[in-house]
Amino acid sequence: MHFFFTKRQLVLVRYQWQLFCLALMFFTQLPVTKILAKKLPYSEKRMNEANRYFSLVGMVIGLLVVFSYYLFSQLFSLEIAVILAMIISVFITGAFHEDGLADMADGMGGGYTKEKRLTIMKDSRIGTYGTVTLVLSLLLKFQLLIELAQHAILMTSLVFAYAMSRAFSASLIFDTPYVADEAQSKSKPLASKQSLGDLSLLIAIAFIPVVIFPWDFAHYFSLILLIIGLLTVMRFAFKHWLMSRISGFTGDCLGAAQQLSELVIYLVIVNYISTAGAL
């Protein structure tokens, strides 16, 4: 190893690996410190820098879910395989993002002031708004995944959506203030700052699935442009809505952003293949 890398380069590579492992540990229940990095230094600075790899974490989770779906599809019907793959996804992440979606729905739906909304979001109990939002989002996701599977595009869509939705969510850190009470927020530790370099790498990584999967160029180019355009508009609208409601973002809002953007990506792909034919 030392033959190919200088000592300084090895230090830099090790540092980036630790940042990735930190992001993986934060967003999943995988035994990171037991398998990938036994000694994993933590600091607020490292947590902020680790956000550059959030989309890569999404891609890793997506690949694990895809592998699970493939195995289940050899044993069960399409519908059962999809449900089991969704269960695996929730198990890997610990329902981290789903929890954020439910908490944000409760806070935004049940609070009439900024302070009340933030207080409700910090409550670990789930309310009516959160329950309804979570159930409907999971039902919609199940139906969309079924349609993607029927068009034989589920696996590529999953990996792309898992990576891109996390890039969408984490990009809000770049130009949106963090507003939760750090002493009480159950979302800490949380990346609350993002450099332009981190943002650029975050987005670049999200496009890796587009490069490695054999989609027909004429089709995927227009589809990807459509998804990028809609997510750009969605990001502007979502940020404006957050600023008007709580003057910034919380960890729950980022989780909700991931879930909502993932659904939007599936909706766009399903609509595209329904109107333009199979990819």
Contacts in CASP RR format, 6 or more apart in sequence:
PFRMAT RR
TARGET T0000
AUTHOR 0000-0000-0000
METHOD contacts of the structure
MODEL  1
MHFFFTKRQLVLVRYQWQLFCLALMFFTQLPVTKILAKKLPYSEKRMNEA
NRYFSLVGMVIGLLVVFSYYLFSQLFSLEIAVILAMIISVFITGAFHEDG
LADMADGMGGGYTKEKRLTIMKDSRIGTYGTVTLVLSLLLKFQLLIELAQ
HAILMTSLVFAYAMSRAFSASLIFDTPYVADEAQSKSKPLASKQSLGDLS
LLIAIAFIPVVIFPWDFAHYFSLILLIIGLLTVMRFAFKHWLMSRISGFT
GDCLGAAQQLSELVIYLVIVNYISTAGAL
1 10 0 8 1.000
2 10 0 8 1.000
5 13 0 8 1.000
17 37 0 8 1.000
18 37 0 8 1.000
18 40 0 8 1.000
18 41 0 8 1.000
18 46 0 8 1.000
19 46 0 8 1.000
19 49 0 8 1.000
19 50 0 8 1.000
19 52 0 8 1.000
19 53 0 8 1.000
20 50 0 8 1.000
20 53 0 8 1.000
20 56 0 8 1.000
20 57 0 8 1.000
21 32 0 8 1.000
21 33 0 8 1.000
21 36 0 8 1.000
21 37 0 8 1.000
21 40 0 8 1.000
22 40 0 8 1.000
22 42 0 8 1.000
22 46 0 8 1.000
22 47 0 8 1.000
22 50 0 8 1.000
23 50 0 8 1.000
23 51 0 8 1.000
23 53 0 8 1.000
23 54 0 8 1.000
23 56 0 8 1.000
23 57 0 8 1.000
24 30 0 8 1.000
24 32 0 8 1.000
24 36 0 8 1.000
24 53 0 8 1.000
24 57 0 8 1.000
24 60 0 8 1.000
25 32 0 8 1.000
25 33 0 8 1.000
25 40 0 8 1.000
26 47 0 8 1.000
26 50 0 8 1.000
26 189 0 8 1.000
27 54 0 8 1.000
27 57 0 8 1.000
27 58 0 8 1.000
27 61 0 8 1.000
27 93 0 8 1.000
27 96 0 8 1.000
27 166 0 8 1.000
28 57 0 8 1.000
28 61 0 8 1.000
28 92 0 8 1.000
28 93 0 8 1.000
28 94 0 8 1.000
29 91 0 8 1.000
29 92 0 8 1.000
29 93 0 8 1.000
29 94 0 8 1.000
30 92 0 8 1.000
32 40 0 8 1.000
33 40 0 8 1.000
42 189 0 8 1.000
44 189 0 8 1.000
47 189 0 8 1.000
47 190 0 8 1.000
47 191 0 8 1.000
48 191 0 8 1.000
48 192 0 8 1.000
48 193 0 8 1.000
48 194 0 8 1.000
48 198 0 8 1.000
49 198 0 8 1.000
50 191 0 8 1.000
51 170 0 8 1.000
51 173 0 8 1.000
51 191 0 8 1.000
51 194 0 8 1.000
51 198 0 8 1.000
51 202 0 8 1.000
52 197 0 8 1.000
52 198 0 8 1.000
52 199 0 8 1.000
52 201 0 8 1.000
52 202 0 8 1.000
52 205 0 8 1.000
53 201 0 8 1.000
53 202 0 8 1.000
53 205 0 8 1.000
54 166 0 8 1.000
54 167 0 8 1.000
54 169 0 8 1.000
54 170 0 8 1.000
54 191 0 8 1.000
54 202 0 8 1.000
55 163 0 8 1.000
55 164 0 8 1.000
55 166 0 8 1.000
55 167 0 8 1.000
55 170 0 8 1.000
55 202 0 8 1.000
55 203 0 8 1.000
55 205 0 8 1.000
55 206 0 8 1.000
56 163 0 8 1.000
56 205 0 8 1.000
57 166 0 8 1.000
58 162 0 8 1.000
58 163 0 8 1.000
58 166 0 8 1.000
59 159 0 8 1.000
59 162 0 8 1.000
59 163 0 8 1.000
59 205 0 8 1.000
59 206 0 8 1.000
59 208 0 8 1.000
59 209 0 8 1.000
61 89 0 8 1.000
61 92 0 8 1.000
61 93 0 8 1.000
61 162 0 8 1.000
62 89 0 8 1.000
62 158 0 8 1.000
62 159 0 8 1.000
62 162 0 8 1.000
62 163 0 8 1.000
63 159 0 8 1.000
64 88 0 8 1.000
64 92 0 8 1.000
65 85 0 8 1.000
65 88 0 8 1.000
65 89 0 8 1.000
65 92 0 8 1.000
65 158 0 8 1.000
65 162 0 8 1.000
66 85 0 8 1.000
66 154 0 8 1.000
66 155 0 8 1.000
66 158 0 8 1.000
66 159 0 8 1.000
68 84 0 8 1.000
68 85 0 8 1.000
68 88 0 8 1.000
69 81 0 8 1.000
69 82 0 8 1.000
69 84 0 8 1.000
69 85 0 8 1.000
69 154 0 8 1.000
69 155 0 8 1.000
69 158 0 8 1.000
70 155 0 8 1.000
72 80 0 8 1.000
72 81 0 8 1.000
72 84 0 8 1.000
72 85 0 8 1.000
73 81 0 8 1.000
73 149 0 8 1.000
75 81 0 8 1.000
76 84 0 8 1.000
78 146 0 8 1.000
78 149 0 8 1.000
78 150 0 8 1.000
79 146 0 8 1.000
81 149 0 8 1.000
82 142 0 8 1.000
82 145 0 8 1.000
82 146 0 8 1.000
82 149 0 8 1.000
82 154 0 8 1.000
83 142 0 8 1.000
85 145 0 8 1.000
86 138 0 8 1.000
86 141 0 8 1.000
86 142 0 8 1.000
86 145 0 8 1.000
90 98 0 8 1.000
96 255 0 8 1.000
97 169 0 8 1.000
97 255 0 8 1.000
97 256 0 8 1.000
97 258 0 8 1.000
97 259 0 8 1.000
98 134 0 8 1.000
98 137 0 8 1.000
98 138 0 8 1.000
98 259 0 8 1.000
99 252 0 8 1.000
99 255 0 8 1.000
100 251 0 8 1.000
100 252 0 8 1.000
100 253 0 8 1.000
100 254 0 8 1.000
100 255 0 8 1.000
100 256 0 8 1.000
100 259 0 8 1.000
101 130 0 8 1.000
101 133 0 8 1.000
101 134 0 8 1.000
101 137 0 8 1.000
101 252 0 8 1.000
101 255 0 8 1.000
101 256 0 8 1.000
101 259 0 8 1.000
101 260 0 8 1.000
102 126 0 8 1.000
102 127 0 8 1.000
102 130 0 8 1.000
102 131 0 8 1.000
102 133 0 8 1.000
102 134 0 8 1.000
103 120 0 8 1.000
103 121 0 8 1.000
103 123 0 8 1.000
103 126 0 8 1.000
103 130 0 8 1.000
103 252 0 8 1.000
103 256 0 8 1.000
104 121 0 8 1.000
104 250 0 8 1.000
104 252 0 8 1.000
104 253 0 8 1.000
104 255 0 8 1.000
104 256 0 8 1.000
105 129 0 8 1.000
105 130 0 8 1.000
105 132 0 8 1.000
105 133 0 8 1.000
105 134 0 8 1.000
105 256 0 8 1.000
106 120 0 8 1.000
106 121 0 8 1.000
106 123 0 8 1.000
106 126 0 8 1.000
106 127 0 8 1.000
106 128 0 8 1.000
106 129 0 8 1.000
106 130 0 8 1.000
107 116 0 8 1.000
107 117 0 8 1.000
107 118 0 8 1.000
107 120 0 8 1.000
107 121 0 8 1.000
107 129 0 8 1.000
108 117 0 8 1.000
108 129 0 8 1.000
108 245 0 8 1.000
109 117 0 8 1.000
109 129 0 8 1.000
110 116 0 8 1.000
110 117 0 8 1.000
110 120 0 8 1.000
110 129 0 8 1.000
111 117 0 8 1.000
111 120 0 8 1.000
114 245 0 8 1.000
114 246 0 8 1.000
114 247 0 8 1.000
117 245 0 8 1.000
117 246 0 8 1.000
118 179 0 8 1.000
118 180 0 8 1.000
118 181 0 8 1.000
118 246 0 8 1.000
118 250 0 8 1.000
121 180 0 8 1.000
121 250 0 8 1.000
121 252 0 8 1.000
122 180 0 8 1.000
122 181 0 8 1.000
122 184 0 8 1.000
122 185 0 8 1.000
122 186 0 8 1.000
124 186 0 8 1.000
126 134 0 8 1.000
137 259 0 8 1.000
137 260 0 8 1.000
137 263 0 8 1.000
140 263 0 8 1.000
141 262 0 8 1.000
141 263 0 8 1.000
141 266 0 8 1.000
144 263 0 8 1.000
144 266 0 8 1.000
144 267 0 8 1.000
144 270 0 8 1.000
145 154 0 8 1.000
145 158 0 8 1.000
145 266 0 8 1.000
147 270 0 8 1.000
148 154 0 8 1.000
148 157 0 8 1.000
148 158 0 8 1.000
148 266 0 8 1.000
148 269 0 8 1.000
148 270 0 8 1.000
151 273 0 8 1.000
151 278 0 8 1.000
151 279 0 8 1.000
152 278 0 8 1.000
153 269 0 8 1.000
153 273 0 8 1.000
153 278 0 8 1.000
153 279 0 8 1.000
156 209 0 8 1.000
156 213 0 8 1.000
156 215 0 8 1.000
157 265 0 8 1.000
157 266 0 8 1.000
157 269 0 8 1.000
159 209 0 8 1.000
159 213 0 8 1.000
160 209 0 8 1.000
160 210 0 8 1.000
160 213 0 8 1.000
160 265 0 8 1.000
161 262 0 8 1.000
161 265 0 8 1.000
161 266 0 8 1.000
162 262 0 8 1.000
163 205 0 8 1.000
163 206 0 8 1.000
163 208 0 8 1.000
163 209 0 8 1.000
164 206 0 8 1.000
164 207 0 8 1.000
164 209 0 8 1.000
164 227 0 8 1.000
164 231 0 8 1.000
164 261 0 8 1.000
164 265 0 8 1.000
165 257 0 8 1.000
165 258 0 8 1.000
165 259 0 8 1.000
165 261 0 8 1.000
165 262 0 8 1.000
165 265 0 8 1.000
166 206 0 8 1.000
166 258 0 8 1.000
167 202 0 8 1.000
167 203 0 8 1.000
167 205 0 8 1.000
167 206 0 8 1.000
168 231 0 8 1.000
168 234 0 8 1.000
168 235 0 8 1.000
168 257 0 8 1.000
168 258 0 8 1.000
168 261 0 8 1.000
169 254 0 8 1.000
169 255 0 8 1.000
169 257 0 8 1.000
169 258 0 8 1.000
169 261 0 8 1.000
170 191 0 8 1.000
170 194 0 8 1.000
170 202 0 8 1.000
170 254 0 8 1.000
171 194 0 8 1.000
171 199 0 8 1.000
171 202 0 8 1.000
171 203 0 8 1.000
171 235 0 8 1.000
172 235 0 8 1.000
172 238 0 8 1.000
172 239 0 8 1.000
172 242 0 8 1.000
172 249 0 8 1.000
172 253 0 8 1.000
172 254 0 8 1.000
172 257 0 8 1.000
173 191 0 8 1.000
173 192 0 8 1.000
173 193 0 8 1.000
173 194 0 8 1.000
173 249 0 8 1.000
173 254 0 8 1.000
174 194 0 8 1.000
174 196 0 8 1.000
174 199 0 8 1.000
175 239 0 8 1.000
176 239 0 8 1.000
176 242 0 8 1.000
176 243 0 8 1.000
176 248 0 8 1.000
176 249 0 8 1.000
177 247 0 8 1.000
177 248 0 8 1.000
177 249 0 8 1.000
178 190 0 8 1.000
178 192 0 8 1.000
178 248 0 8 1.000
178 249 0 8 1.000
178 250 0 8 1.000
179 246 0 8 1.000
179 247 0 8 1.000
179 248 0 8 1.000
179 249 0 8 1.000
179 250 0 8 1.000
180 187 0 8 1.000
180 250 0 8 1.000
180 251 0 8 1.000
182 188 0 8 1.000
185 250 0 8 1.000
185 251 0 8 1.000
187 250 0 8 1.000
187 251 0 8 1.000
187 252 0 8 1.000
190 251 0 8 1.000
190 254 0 8 1.000
194 202 0 8 1.000
210 220 0 8 1.000
210 224 0 8 1.000
215 223 0 8 1.000
215 279 0 8 1.000
216 279 0 8 1.000
219 276 0 8 1.000
219 279 0 8 1.000
220 279 0 8 1.000
223 268 0 8 1.000
223 269 0 8 1.000
223 272 0 8 1.000
223 279 0 8 1.000
226 268 0 8 1.000
226 272 0 8 1.000
227 265 0 8 1.000
227 268 0 8 1.000
227 269 0 8 1.000
230 264 0 8 1.000
230 268 0 8 1.000
231 261 0 8 1.000
231 264 0 8 1.000
231 265 0 8 1.000
234 260 0 8 1.000
234 261 0 8 1.000
234 264 0 8 1.000
238 257 0 8 1.000
238 260 0 8 1.000
242 248 0 8 1.000
242 249 0 8 1.000
242 253 0 8 1.000
246 253 0 8 1.000
272 279 0 8 1.000
273 279 0 8 1.000
END
